[in-house]
Amino acid sequence: MAEEQLVTFGLGTEEFGVDIMLVQEIIRIPPITRVPKAPDYVEGVINLRGNVIPVVSLRTRFGMERVEESDLSRIIVLQVQNKVFGIRVDAVTEVLRLDTESIEPPPPVALGMDSHFIRGVGKIGERLLILLNLDNIMGGEINHESA
């Protein structure tokens, strides 16, 4: 049976998952340098061991209310199509395996957020896990040139 390994994280009351193969690391929130004229969902950039990495606020990207940073807030550093960026999340919850048979296509009314951010919904018992399509998180900056 085919399965995916996911890193799961919370934003408000929702739980999301991303493919673990895209995750480089998970870090505490360092100082973030604002970038003039960046889209509102780009919080700024961080210096990660000499590499400048943009950080996306998923709350802003998904039209959710901003909240204060907590001890659980993290940045998940991802590599998607040779681009490295961070996504700011409220808390990282776990790493889990999910049978591909437990993944449903996104509902037509995609939970109040743009459906192109969602590639499916995973069912784990009573829990629903929103699986993200990270190609679109950074807006037009990541595109399918090789497709």
DSSP file (Angstrom, degrees, kcal/mol; ACC not computed):
  #  RESIDUE AA STRUCTURE BP1 BP2  ACC     N-H-->O    O-->H-N    N-H-->O    O-->H-N    TCO  KAPPA ALPHA  PHI   PSI    X-CA   Y-CA   Z-CA
    1    1 A M              0   0    0      0, 0.0     2,-0.2     0, 0.0     0, 0.0   0.000 360.0 360.0 360.0 131.9    0.0    0.0    0.0
    2    2 A A        +     0   0    0     97,-0.0    98,-2.2     1,-0.0    99,-0.5  -0.476 360.0 176.9 -76.1 145.1    1.4    3.4   -1.0
    3    3 A E  E     -A   99   0A   0     96,-0.3     2,-0.4    -2,-0.2    96,-0.2  -0.974  21.9-137.6-145.0 160.7    1.8    6.0    1.7
    4    4 A E  E     -A   98   0A   0     94,-2.9    94,-2.9    -2,-0.3     2,-0.5  -0.894  13.4-138.4-115.6 148.1    3.1    9.5    2.2
    5    5 A Q  E     -A   97   0A   0     -2,-0.4    15,-2.6    92,-0.2    16,-0.4  -0.941  31.6-174.6-106.5 127.3    5.2   10.8    5.1
    6    6 A L  E     -AB  96  19A   0     90,-3.2    90,-2.3    -2,-0.5     2,-0.5  -0.874  29.8-139.3-125.1 149.3    4.1   14.2    6.2
    7    7 A V  E     -AB  95  18A   0     11,-2.7    11,-2.2    -2,-0.3     2,-0.3  -0.947  32.2-155.4 -99.1 126.3    5.1   16.9    8.6
    8    8 A T  E     +AB  94  17A   0     86,-3.4    85,-2.5    -2,-0.5    86,-0.9  -0.797  17.2 171.3-107.9 148.5    1.9   18.3   10.2
    9    9 A F  E     -AB  92  16A   0      7,-2.2     7,-3.2    -2,-0.3     2,-0.4  -0.976  24.5-119.4-150.1 160.8    1.4   21.7   11.7
   10   10 A G  E     -AB  91  15A   0     81,-3.1    80,-1.5    -2,-0.3    81,-1.2  -0.808  17.0-179.3-108.2 145.4   -1.3   23.9   13.1
   11   11 A L  E >  S- B   0  14A   0      3,-2.1     3,-2.0    -2,-0.4     2,-0.2  -0.926  74.8 -48.3-133.4 110.0   -2.7   27.2   12.0
   12   12 A G  T 3  S-     0   0    0     -2,-0.4    47,-0.0     1,-0.3    52,-0.0  -0.455 121.3 -24.5  60.7-130.2   -5.5   28.2   14.4
   13   13 A T  T 3  S+     0   0    0     -2,-0.2    -1,-0.3    -3,-0.1     2,-0.2   0.509 119.7  94.8 -92.4  -4.9   -7.8   25.3   14.7
   14   14 A E  E <   -B   11   0A   0     -3,-2.0    -3,-2.1   115,-0.0     2,-0.4  -0.586  62.6-147.1 -89.8 150.1   -6.8   23.8   11.3
   15   15 A E  E     -B   10   0A   0    113,-0.4   115,-2.7    -2,-0.2     2,-0.3  -0.964  18.1-172.6-117.2 132.9   -4.2   21.1   10.9
   16   16 A F  E     -Bc   9 130A   0     -7,-3.2    -7,-2.2    -2,-0.4     2,-0.4  -0.793   8.2-154.1-121.7 160.6   -2.1   21.0    7.7
   17   17 A G  E     -Bc   8 131A   0    113,-2.5   115,-2.3    -2,-0.3     2,-0.3  -0.997   5.8-171.3-137.6 144.1    0.4   18.6    6.2
   18   18 A V  E     -B    7   0A   0    -11,-2.2   -11,-2.7    -2,-0.4     2,-0.1  -0.968  41.1 -92.1-129.4 149.9    3.3   19.0    3.8
   19   19 A D  E >   -B    6   0A   0     -2,-0.3     3,-1.9   113,-0.3     4,-0.5  -0.378  30.3-139.0 -59.8 126.3    5.4   16.2    2.2
   20   20 A I  G >  S+     0   0    0    -15,-2.6     3,-1.0     1,-0.3    -1,-0.2   0.767  98.9  69.1 -62.5 -24.6    8.4   15.5    4.4
   21   21 A M  G 3  S+     0   0    0    -16,-0.4    -1,-0.3     1,-0.2    -2,-0.1   0.718  98.6  50.9 -68.1 -18.3   10.6   15.3    1.4
   22   22 A L  G <  S+     0   0    0     -3,-1.9    57,-2.7    56,-0.1     2,-0.5   0.603  90.5  95.3 -90.0 -12.7   10.2   19.1    0.8
   23   23 A V  E <   +F   78   0B   0     -3,-1.0    55,-0.3    -4,-0.5     3,-0.1  -0.683  43.1 175.7 -87.9 121.8   11.1   20.0    4.4
   24   24 A Q  E     -     0   0B   0     53,-3.4     2,-0.3    -2,-0.5    -1,-0.2   0.890  66.0 -34.5 -85.6 -46.5   14.7   20.9    5.0
   25   25 A E  E     -F   77   0B   0     52,-1.3    52,-3.0     2,-0.0     2,-0.5  -0.983  47.6-122.9-166.1 169.1   14.4   21.8    8.6
   26   26 A I  E     +F   76   0B   0     -2,-0.3     2,-0.3    50,-0.2    50,-0.2  -0.992  35.9 177.7-125.1 125.3   12.2   23.3   11.3
   27   27 A I  E     -F   75   0B   0     48,-2.8    48,-2.7    -2,-0.5     2,-0.1  -0.858  33.1-103.8-128.6 159.1   13.5   26.2   13.3
   28   28 A R        -     0   0    0     -2,-0.3    46,-0.2    46,-0.2    43,-0.1  -0.354  59.8 -82.8 -69.0 163.3   12.4   28.7   16.0
   29   29 A I        -     0   0    0     44,-0.5    -1,-0.1    -2,-0.1     3,-0.1  -0.597  52.4-168.6 -76.6 113.2   11.5   32.1   14.7
   30   30 A P        -     0   0    0      0, 0.0     2,-0.1     0, 0.0    18,-0.0  -0.307  45.1 -61.8 -85.6 179.2   14.7   34.2   14.3
   31   31 A P        -     0   0    0      0, 0.0     2,-0.5     0, 0.0    16,-0.4  -0.435  56.7-146.9 -59.6 136.3   14.7   37.9   13.7
   32   32 A I        -     0   0    0     14,-0.1     2,-0.6    -2,-0.1    14,-0.2  -0.935   1.3-144.4-112.2 126.7   13.0   38.6   10.4
   33   33 A T  B     -G   45   0B   0     12,-2.9    12,-2.6    -2,-0.5     2,-0.0  -0.791  20.6-127.5 -92.0 123.6   14.1   41.5    8.2
   34   34 A R        -     0   0    0     -2,-0.6    10,-0.2    10,-0.2     9,-0.1  -0.360  16.3-145.4 -68.0 148.6   11.3   43.2    6.4
   35   35 A V    >   -     0   0    0      7,-0.3     3,-1.5     8,-0.2     7,-0.1  -0.974  19.4-119.5-118.3 122.7   11.6   43.6    2.6
   36   36 A P  T 3  S+     0   0    0      0, 0.0     8,-0.0     0, 0.0     0, 0.0  -0.305  93.1   6.9 -61.1 142.9   10.2   46.8    1.0
   37   37 A K  T 3  S+     0   0    0      1,-0.2     3,-0.1     3,-0.0     0, 0.0   0.593  90.6 144.1  63.4  14.3    7.5   46.2   -1.6
   38   38 A A    <   -     0   0    0     -3,-1.5    -1,-0.2     1,-0.1    -4,-0.0  -0.483  64.1 -86.9 -74.8 154.7    7.2   42.5   -0.9
   39   39 A P    >   -     0   0    0      0, 0.0     3,-2.0     0, 0.0    -1,-0.1  -0.259  43.0-108.9 -56.8 153.1    3.7   41.0   -1.1
   40   40 A D  T 3  S+     0   0    0      1,-0.3    20,-0.1    -3,-0.1    21,-0.1   0.776 117.7  58.5 -60.8 -26.1    1.9   41.3    2.2
   41   41 A Y  T 3  S+     0   0    0     19,-0.1    16,-3.1    15,-0.1     2,-0.8   0.621  86.7  85.6 -80.8 -10.9    2.2   37.5    2.9
   42   42 A V  E <   - H   0  56B   0     -3,-2.0    -7,-0.3    14,-0.2    14,-0.2  -0.813  61.3-169.3 -89.9 110.4    6.0   37.7    2.7
   43   43 A E  E     -     0   0B   0     12,-2.2     2,-0.3    -2,-0.8    -1,-0.2   0.813  49.3 -92.7 -69.9 -28.7    7.0   38.6    6.2
   44   44 A G  E     - H   0  55B   0     11,-1.0    11,-2.9   -10,-0.2     2,-0.3  -0.990  50.4 -57.2 150.1-154.0   10.6   39.3    5.2
   45   45 A V  E     -GH  33  54B   0    -12,-2.6   -12,-2.9    -2,-0.3     2,-0.3  -0.905  34.5-155.9-127.1 155.3   13.8   37.3    5.0
   46   46 A I  E     - H   0  53B   0      7,-2.4     7,-2.6    -2,-0.3     2,-0.7  -0.896  20.8-124.1-124.1 158.1   16.0   35.4    7.5
   47   47 A N  E     - H   0  52B   0    -16,-0.4     2,-0.7    -2,-0.3     5,-0.2  -0.909  27.9-176.5-102.9 111.8   19.6   34.6    7.5
   48   48 A L  E >  S- H   0  51B   0      3,-3.2     3,-1.7    -2,-0.7    -2,-0.0  -0.878  72.9 -38.7-113.8 100.0   20.0   30.8    7.9
   49   49 A R  T 3  S-     0   0    0     -2,-0.7    -1,-0.1     1,-0.3     3,-0.1   0.895 125.4 -40.7  49.9  46.4   23.7   29.9    8.1
   50   50 A G  T 3  S+     0   0    0      1,-0.3     2,-0.5     0, 0.0    -1,-0.3   0.351 116.9 111.5  90.0  -7.4   24.6   32.5    5.5
   51   51 A N  E <   -H   48   0B   0     -3,-1.7    -3,-3.2     2,-0.0     2,-0.6  -0.872  62.8-137.8-102.3 132.6   21.7   31.9    3.2
   52   52 A V  E     -H   47   0B   0     -2,-0.5    -5,-0.2    -5,-0.2    -7,-0.0  -0.792  28.0-176.4 -89.2 122.4   19.0   34.6    2.9
   53   53 A I  E     -H   46   0B   0     -7,-2.6    -7,-2.4    -2,-0.6    32,-0.2  -0.973  22.8-128.0-126.0 127.5   15.6   32.9    2.8
   54   54 A P  E     -H   45   0B   0      0, 0.0    32,-3.1     0, 0.0     2,-0.5  -0.450  21.6-145.7 -71.0 148.5   12.2   34.5    2.3
   55   55 A V  E     -Hi  44  86B   0    -11,-2.9   -12,-2.2    30,-0.2   -11,-1.0  -0.972   7.0-156.9-120.8 126.0    9.5   33.7    5.0
   56   56 A V  E     -Hi  42  87B   0     30,-3.2    32,-3.0    -2,-0.5     2,-0.9  -0.854  13.7-138.3-100.8 131.1    5.9   33.4    4.1
   57   57 A S  E  >  - i   0  88B   0    -16,-3.1     4,-2.6    -2,-0.5     5,-0.2  -0.803  12.6-163.7 -83.9 110.0    3.2   33.9    6.7
   58   58 A L  H  > S+     0   0    0     30,-1.2     4,-2.3    -2,-0.9     6,-0.2   0.850  87.7  59.4 -65.0 -31.9    0.7   31.2    6.0
   59   59 A R  H  4>S+     0   0    0     29,-0.4     5,-3.6     2,-0.2    -1,-0.2   0.947 111.1  40.2 -60.0 -47.0   -1.9   32.9    8.1
   60   60 A T  H >45S+     0   0    0      3,-0.2     3,-1.5     1,-0.2    -2,-0.2   0.915 113.4  54.5 -66.8 -42.4   -1.7   36.0    5.9
   61   61 A R  H 3<5S+     0   0    0     -4,-2.6    -1,-0.2     1,-0.3    -2,-0.2   0.854 113.2  42.8 -60.4 -35.4   -1.4   33.9    2.7
   62   62 A F  T 3<5S-     0   0    0     -4,-2.3    -1,-0.3    -5,-0.2    -2,-0.2   0.320 117.3-110.5 -95.2   7.7   -4.6   32.1    3.6
   63   63 A G  T < 5 +     0   0    0     -3,-1.5    -3,-0.2     1,-0.2     2,-0.2   0.794  68.9 145.3  71.1  27.5   -6.5   35.2    4.8
   64   64 A M      < -     0   0    0     -5,-3.6    -1,-0.2    -6,-0.2     2,-0.1  -0.589  57.6 -90.3 -94.9 161.0   -6.5   34.2    8.4
   65   65 A E        -     0   0    0     -2,-0.2     2,-0.2     1,-0.1    -1,-0.1  -0.411  43.4-114.9 -67.7 141.8   -6.1   36.6   11.3
   66   66 A R        -     0   0    0     -2,-0.1     2,-0.3    -7,-0.1    -1,-0.1  -0.509  34.7-166.7 -74.7 147.5   -2.6   37.4   12.5
   67   67 A V        -     0   0    0     -2,-0.2     2,-0.1     3,-0.0     3,-0.1  -0.906  27.8 -90.6-130.9 162.1   -1.7   36.2   16.0
   68   68 A E        -     0   0    0     -2,-0.3     2,-0.1     1,-0.1    -1,-0.0  -0.389  50.4 -99.8 -68.0 148.2    1.2   36.9   18.3
   69   69 A E        -     0   0    0     -2,-0.1     2,-0.2     2,-0.0    -1,-0.1  -0.405  44.3-165.7 -64.4 143.4    4.1   34.6   18.1
   70   70 A S    >   -     0   0    0     20,-0.2     3,-0.9    -2,-0.1    -1,-0.0  -0.704  39.2 -94.2-122.8 178.3    4.2   31.9   20.8
   71   71 A D  T 3  S+     0   0    0      1,-0.2    -2,-0.0    -2,-0.2    20,-0.0   0.747 126.3  52.5 -63.5 -22.1    6.8   29.5   22.1
   72   72 A L  T 3  S+     0   0    0     18,-0.1    20,-0.5    19,-0.1    -1,-0.2   0.617  80.6 116.2 -90.3 -13.3    5.4   27.0   19.7
   73   73 A S    <   +     0   0    0     -3,-0.9   -44,-0.5    18,-0.1     2,-0.3  -0.273  43.2 174.0 -58.6 139.9    5.7   29.2   16.6
   74   74 A R  E     - J   0  89B   0     15,-1.9    15,-2.7   -46,-0.2     2,-0.5  -0.939  33.2-130.3-142.0 162.9    8.1   27.8   14.0
   75   75 A I  E     -FJ  27  88B   0    -48,-2.7   -48,-2.8    -2,-0.3     2,-0.7  -0.988  19.2-151.7-113.3 126.0    9.4   28.3   10.5
   76   76 A I  E     -FJ  26  87B   0     11,-2.7    11,-2.0    -2,-0.5     2,-0.6  -0.883  13.0-145.8 -96.2 117.2    9.4   25.2    8.3
   77   77 A V  E     -FJ  25  86B   0    -52,-3.0   -53,-3.4    -2,-0.7   -52,-1.3  -0.749  24.9-175.4 -88.2 123.1   12.2   25.6    5.8
   78   78 A L  E     -FJ  23  85B   0      7,-3.4     7,-2.0    -2,-0.6     2,-0.5  -0.821  26.0-149.8-119.8 153.7   11.2   24.1    2.5
   79   79 A Q  E     + J   0  84B   0    -57,-2.7     2,-0.5    -2,-0.3     5,-0.2  -0.967  23.4 172.0-122.2 115.2   12.7   23.4   -0.8
   80   80 A V  E >  S- J   0  83B   0      3,-2.7     3,-1.7    -2,-0.5    -2,-0.0  -0.981  71.5 -20.2-125.2 118.0   10.2   23.4   -3.7
   81   81 A Q  T 3  S-     0   0    0     -2,-0.5    -1,-0.2     1,-0.3    62,-0.1   0.920 127.4 -50.2  49.5  52.7   11.5   23.2   -7.2
   82   82 A N  T 3  S+     0   0    0      1,-0.2     2,-0.5    -3,-0.1    -1,-0.3   0.544 115.3 115.3  66.6   9.0   15.0   24.4   -6.3
   83   83 A K  E <   - J   0  80B   0     -3,-1.7    -3,-2.7     2,-0.0     2,-0.5  -0.934  52.9-153.4-109.2 133.0   13.6   27.4   -4.3
   84   84 A V  E     + J   0  79B   0     -2,-0.5     2,-0.3    -5,-0.2    -5,-0.2  -0.898  29.2 145.4-106.1 129.6   14.2   27.5   -0.6
   85   85 A F  E     - J   0  78B   0     -7,-2.0    -7,-3.4    -2,-0.5     2,-0.3  -0.970  37.7-121.3-153.4 165.8   11.8   29.5    1.6
   86   86 A G  E     -iJ  55  77B   0    -32,-3.1   -30,-3.2    -2,-0.3     2,-0.5  -0.852  11.1-153.0-112.4 148.5   10.2   29.3    5.0
   87   87 A I  E     -iJ  56  76B   0    -11,-2.0   -11,-2.7    -2,-0.3     2,-0.5  -0.984  17.1-136.6-117.4 132.5    6.6   29.1    6.1
   88   88 A R  E     +iJ  57  75B   0    -32,-3.0   -30,-1.2    -2,-0.5   -29,-0.4  -0.751  29.6 177.6 -89.5 127.7    5.6   30.5    9.5
   89   89 A V  E     - J   0  74B   0    -15,-2.7   -15,-1.9    -2,-0.5   -78,-0.2  -0.866  38.9-122.7-128.6 160.3    3.2   28.3   11.4
   90   90 A D  S    S-     0   0    0    -80,-1.5     2,-0.3    -2,-0.3   -79,-0.2   0.881  90.5 -17.8 -70.5 -38.5    1.6   28.4   14.8
   91   91 A A  E     -A   10   0A   0    -81,-1.2   -81,-3.1   -18,-0.1     2,-0.5  -0.934  56.8-126.6-167.1 141.7    3.0   25.0   15.9
   92   92 A V  E     -A    9   0A   0    -20,-0.5   -83,-0.3    -2,-0.3     3,-0.1  -0.836  28.5-176.4 -91.0 130.1    4.5   21.9   14.3
   93   93 A T  E     -     0   0A   0    -85,-2.5     2,-0.3    -2,-0.5   -84,-0.2   0.923  43.6 -45.6 -97.8 -52.7    2.6   18.9   15.6
   94   94 A E  E     -A    8   0A   0    -86,-0.9   -86,-3.4     2,-0.0     2,-0.5  -0.986  39.4-106.8-166.8 172.5    4.1   15.6   14.3
   95   95 A V  E     +A    7   0A   0     -2,-0.3     2,-0.3   -88,-0.2   -88,-0.2  -0.978  48.5 166.4-111.4 129.9    5.5   13.6   11.5
   96   96 A L  E     -A    6   0A   0    -90,-2.3   -90,-3.2    -2,-0.5     2,-0.4  -0.945  35.8-122.0-142.9 163.8    3.2   10.9   10.4
   97   97 A R  E     -A    5   0A   0     -2,-0.3     2,-0.4   -92,-0.2   -92,-0.2  -0.879  26.0-168.6-104.8 138.3    2.6    8.4    7.6
   98   98 A L  E     -A    4   0A   0    -94,-2.9   -94,-2.9    -2,-0.4     2,-0.1  -0.991  23.4-123.5-131.9 125.1   -0.7    8.5    5.7
   99   99 A D  E >   -A    3   0A   0     -2,-0.4     3,-2.0   -96,-0.2   -96,-0.3  -0.438  20.8-130.9 -62.2 135.8   -2.0    5.9    3.3
  100  100 A T  G >  S+     0   0    0    -98,-2.2     3,-1.5     1,-0.3    -1,-0.2   0.783 107.6  66.1 -61.6 -24.5   -2.6    7.5   -0.1
  101  101 A E  G 3  S+     0   0    0    -99,-0.5    -1,-0.3     1,-0.3   -98,-0.1   0.723  93.6  60.2 -67.4 -19.5   -6.0    5.8    0.0
  102  102 A S  G <  S+     0   0    0     -3,-2.0    21,-1.9     2,-0.0     2,-0.6   0.407  86.3  95.5 -86.8   2.7   -6.9    8.0    2.9
  103  103 A I  E <   -D  122   0A   0     -3,-1.5    19,-0.2    19,-0.2    17,-0.0  -0.844  56.2-168.5-102.0 124.2   -6.4   11.2    0.8
  104  104 A E  E     -D  121   0A   0     17,-3.0    17,-2.5    -2,-0.6    -2,-0.0  -0.742  31.4 -99.2-103.4 154.3   -9.5   12.7   -0.8
  105  105 A P        -     0   0    0      0, 0.0    15,-0.2     0, 0.0    -1,-0.1  -0.324  56.5 -83.1 -64.4 158.0   -9.4   15.4   -3.5
  106  106 A P        -     0   0    0      0, 0.0     4,-0.1     0, 0.0     9,-0.0  -0.328  51.1-104.0 -63.8 145.2  -10.0   18.9   -2.2
  107  107 A P        -     0   0    0      0, 0.0    13,-0.0     0, 0.0    -3,-0.0  -0.325  30.2-112.6 -65.3 153.2  -13.7   19.8   -1.7
  108  108 A P  S    S+     0   0    0      0, 0.0     2,-1.1     0, 0.0     7,-0.1   0.902 116.8  49.5 -57.7 -43.7  -15.1   22.2   -4.4
  109  109 A V  S    S-     0   0    0      1,-0.1     2,-3.0     5,-0.0     5,-0.1  -0.821  97.1-144.7 -94.1  99.6  -15.5   25.0   -1.9
  110  110 A A    >   -     0   0    0     -2,-1.1     3,-2.6     1,-0.2    -1,-0.1  -0.292  44.0 -81.4 -79.1  65.8  -12.1   24.7   -0.6
  111  111 A L  T 3  S-     0   0    0     -2,-3.0    -1,-0.2     1,-0.3     3,-0.1   0.772  85.8 -60.0  54.2  32.6  -12.5   25.5    3.1
  112  112 A G  T 3  S+     0   0    0      1,-0.2     2,-0.3     0, 0.0    -1,-0.3   0.515 117.4  94.4  77.5   2.9  -12.5   29.2    2.5
  113  113 A M  S <  S-     0   0    0     -3,-2.6    -1,-0.2     1,-0.0    -3,-0.2  -0.872  92.7 -75.0-124.0 162.1   -9.1   29.4    1.1
  114  114 A D    >   -     0   0    0     -2,-0.3     3,-1.8     1,-0.2     4,-0.3  -0.300  39.4-140.4 -56.4 128.0   -7.9   29.3   -2.5
  115  115 A S  G >  S+     0   0    0      1,-0.3     3,-1.5     2,-0.2    -1,-0.2   0.717  95.2  73.0 -67.9 -19.1   -8.2   25.8   -3.7
  116  116 A H  G 3  S+     0   0    0      1,-0.3    20,-0.3    20,-0.1    -1,-0.3   0.604  91.6  59.2 -73.3  -5.4   -5.0   25.9   -5.6
  117  117 A F  G <  S+     0   0    0     -3,-1.8    16,-3.3    19,-0.1     2,-0.5   0.602  98.7  70.6 -86.9 -13.1   -3.2   25.8   -2.3
  118  118 A I  E <   + E   0 132A   0     -3,-1.5    14,-0.2    -4,-0.3     3,-0.1  -0.891  47.5 175.6-113.9 128.4   -4.8   22.5   -1.4
  119  119 A R  E     -     0   0A   0     12,-2.7     2,-0.3    -2,-0.5    13,-0.2   0.550  68.8 -38.4-103.9  -9.2   -3.9   19.2   -3.1
  120  120 A G  E     - E   0 131A   0     11,-1.1    11,-2.7   -15,-0.2     2,-0.5  -0.963  51.9-101.9 170.9 176.1   -6.1   17.0   -0.9
  121  121 A V  E     -DE 104 130A   0    -17,-2.5   -17,-3.0    -2,-0.3     2,-0.4  -0.992  30.2-149.8-125.9 124.1   -7.6   16.3    2.5
  122  122 A G  E     -DE 103 129A   0      7,-3.4     7,-2.9    -2,-0.5     2,-0.6  -0.746   5.4-147.0 -95.4 140.3   -6.2   13.4    4.5
  123  123 A K  E     + E   0 128A   0    -21,-1.9     2,-0.5    -2,-0.4     5,-0.2  -0.924  19.5 173.1-109.6 123.2   -8.3   11.4    6.9
  124  124 A I  E >   - E   0 127A   0      3,-2.4     3,-2.4    -2,-0.6     2,-0.3  -0.875  68.5 -63.1-126.3  97.2   -6.7   10.1   10.1
  125  125 A G  T 3  S-     0   0    0     -2,-0.5    -1,-0.0     1,-0.3     0, 0.0  -0.487 119.3 -18.1  59.9-122.2   -9.5    8.6   12.2
  126  126 A E  T 3  S+     0   0    0     -2,-0.3    -1,-0.3    -3,-0.1     2,-0.2   0.568 119.7  99.4 -89.0 -10.5  -11.7   11.6   13.1
  127  127 A R  E <   - E   0 124A   0     -3,-2.4    -3,-2.4     2,-0.0     2,-0.5  -0.505  59.2-152.5 -80.7 145.1   -9.0   14.1   12.2
  128  128 A L  E     - E   0 123A   0     -5,-0.2     2,-0.5    -2,-0.2  -113,-0.4  -0.974   8.3-163.1-114.7 132.5   -8.9   15.9    8.8
  129  129 A L  E     - E   0 122A   0     -7,-2.9    -7,-3.4    -2,-0.5     2,-0.7  -0.964  13.4-140.7-118.9 120.4   -5.5   17.1    7.6
  130  130 A I  E     -cE  16 121A   0   -115,-2.7  -113,-2.5    -2,-0.5     2,-0.5  -0.716  17.8-148.6 -83.4 118.0   -5.4   19.7    4.8
  131  131 A L  E     -cE  17 120A   0    -11,-2.7   -12,-2.7    -2,-0.7   -11,-1.1  -0.769  15.4-138.4 -92.9 124.9   -2.5   18.7    2.5
  132  132 A L  E     - E   0 118A   0   -115,-2.3     2,-0.8    -2,-0.5  -113,-0.3  -0.567   9.9-144.7 -90.0 143.7   -0.9   21.7    0.9
  133  133 A N    >   -     0   0    0    -16,-3.3     3,-1.0    -2,-0.3     4,-0.2  -0.909  19.3-170.7 -97.6 104.0    0.3   22.2   -2.6
  134  134 A L  G >>  +     0   0    0     -2,-0.8     3,-0.9     1,-0.2     4,-0.6   0.598  68.0  84.1 -79.6 -10.4    3.4   24.3   -2.0
  135  135 A D  G 34 S+     0   0    0      1,-0.2     7,-0.3     2,-0.1    -1,-0.2   0.835  99.0  39.7 -58.8 -29.9    4.0   25.2   -5.6
  136  136 A N  G X4 S+     0   0    0     -3,-1.0     3,-1.6   -20,-0.3    -1,-0.2   0.487  89.1  89.5-100.5  -3.6    1.5   28.0   -5.3
  137  137 A I  T <4 S+     0   0    0     -3,-0.9    -1,-0.2     1,-0.3    -2,-0.1   0.881  89.4  48.9 -63.6 -37.8    2.4   29.3   -1.8
  138  138 A M  T >< S-     0   0    0     -4,-0.6     3,-1.2     1,-0.3    -1,-0.3   0.283 106.3-133.3 -87.1  13.1    5.0   31.8   -3.1
  139  139 A G  G X   -     0   0    0     -3,-1.6     3,-1.1     1,-0.2    -1,-0.3  -0.453  69.8 -13.7  73.2-144.5    2.7   33.1   -5.8
  140  140 A G  G 3  S+     0   0    0      1,-0.2    -1,-0.2    -2,-0.1    -3,-0.1   0.511 117.0  86.5 -73.3  -3.2    4.1   33.5   -9.3
  141  141 A E  G <  S+     0   0    0     -3,-1.2     2,-0.6     1,-0.1    -1,-0.2   0.809  87.1  51.6 -71.5 -26.9    7.6   33.0   -8.1
  142  142 A I  S <  S+     0   0    0     -3,-1.1     2,-0.3    -7,-0.3    -1,-0.1  -0.935  74.4 159.2-110.5 118.3    7.5   29.3   -8.4
  143  143 A N        -     0   0    0     -2,-0.6     2,-1.5   -62,-0.1     3,-0.3  -0.857  49.9-101.2-134.0 171.4    6.2   28.0  -11.7
  144  144 A H        +     0   0    0     -2,-0.3     3,-0.3     1,-0.2    -2,-0.0  -0.557  52.3 151.4 -94.6  71.7    6.4   24.8  -13.7
  145  145 A E  S    S+     0   0    0     -2,-1.5    -1,-0.2     1,-0.2    -3,-0.0   0.870  77.7  45.6 -68.3 -34.1    9.1   25.7  -16.2
  146  146 A S              0   0    0     -3,-0.3    -1,-0.2     1,-0.2    -2,-0.1   0.598 360.0 360.0 -85.5  -9.3   10.1   22.0  -16.5
  147  147 A A              0   0    0     -3,-0.3    -1,-0.2    -4,-0.0    -2,-0.1   0.499 360.0 360.0 -75.0 360.0    6.5   20.7  -16.8
